[in-house]
Amino acid sequence: MKYDFDKRIDRTGTASYKWDQSEKLFGHADILPLWVADMDFEAPKEVVEAIKRRADIGMYGYTFRTQDYYDAVGGWLDRRHGWKIEQDWITSSPGVVPALSLLVLALTEPGDGIILQSPVYYPFYDVIKMNGRTVVDNALVLENGQYRIDFELLEQQAKAGAKMLLLCSPHNPGGRVWKREELERIGEICDAYGLFVVADEVHQDLVFSGHKHIPYASLSDKFAQHSATCIATSKTFNLAGLQTASVIIPNAEIRRKYNALLKTLSIHMESFFGLTAVVSSYNHGEEWLEQLLVYLEGNLDALVDYLGKHLPQVKVIRPEATYLVWLDCAAISGKPQELKKLMFDEAGVAFSEGSVFGKQGEGFLRVNLACPRSLLLEALEKFANAANAFARSE
């Protein structure tokens, strides 16, 4: 392989949110952190070199979105996902989560009901509650090791007056890649009752073999007109710290409202380095991504194999996408505090504790696979040893 994903890189002392806060967050400085969703891999060398050239300018002033930016975003969506978009549809945000919050503010009123599908990426709760809106939980149903959508409940909630659906596609933490028929059913319900769909598709490129991501808005013009799609290079190419995302809004009036709020908050310009990252990633990062996906699938197989041999009581919800694995640890403990103590104090590892994704996540842990395989296996060994010792003590 052209790229070395096995190389372990010391990220401590770099103001890394993942690596430099273990003592503050978990009570121990020497924890192995496999929690927050960034990767322990170097970005594509073409992107690194482009950013270095940008840095060499020596002046880091205000930056606008260039034609290269629009061409790169549109070209990527067309090549990778078969979605042809208009340039005018593209706007931006400092990140996908800020975009979710901006869309909530721009398109709903205080007290409005906004639907999410738990267990779900925890900032979804924040952008609803902290903006004074009401969480409406269309909880996913876990059947035969896979999550499905409760469409009957979704229709009831839409009919009751909810205003917006935050759609996580592919889903985090469950790892589902929603099928065409599932997305079409969502669209039919939302169209019938006037729900606006905000699709967080930040994991769109991290899909495993045998599965295909379908952008929600690509299904039909009717669905596109009541939706906004949020994407970024952040997860795909490990560039989260550059604070840039693209927001695709086909409806001109909705886009006007969104852009007016961007201007009000004076966050309508592009990140100096983010611009370069987007263009270089989408134009030159495809080979790196293809090799990354092979490596991640190898990590997933290694995790399934290791836990099957050494901690078989843990059920792996095998993801179809993302580099995040959802583990059902109820056979060890269904209590969040016990699982935290087991991870942080006994095992010396940090996975994401499941209750932060919603009440349905109690008894679950989310593991970040995007690290060198030796690091992943080291963390799994630590956790399995601690969990087995915990079981013997019960």
Buried (B, 14 or more C-beta within 10 A) or exposed (E): EEBEBEEEEEBEEEEBEBBBBBEEBBEEEEBBBBBBBBBBBBBBEBBEEBBEEBEEEEEEEEBEBEEBBBBBBBEBBEEBBEBEBEEEBBBBBBBBBBBBBBBBBBBBEEEBBBBBBBBBBBBBBEBBEEBEBBBBBBBBEBEEEBBBBBBEBBBEBBEEEBBBBBBBBBBBBBBBBBEEEBBBBBBBBBBEBEBBBBBBBBBBBBBBEEBEBBBBBBBEEEBBBBBBBBBBBBBBBBBBBBBBBBBBBBBEEBBEBBBEBBEEEEBBBBBBBBBBBBBBBBBBBBEBBEBBBEBBBEBBEBBEEBBEEBBEEBBBBBBBBBBBBBBBBBBBBBBBEBBBBBBBEBBBBBBBBBBBBBEBBBBBBBBBBBBBBEBBBBBBBBBBBBBBEBEEEE
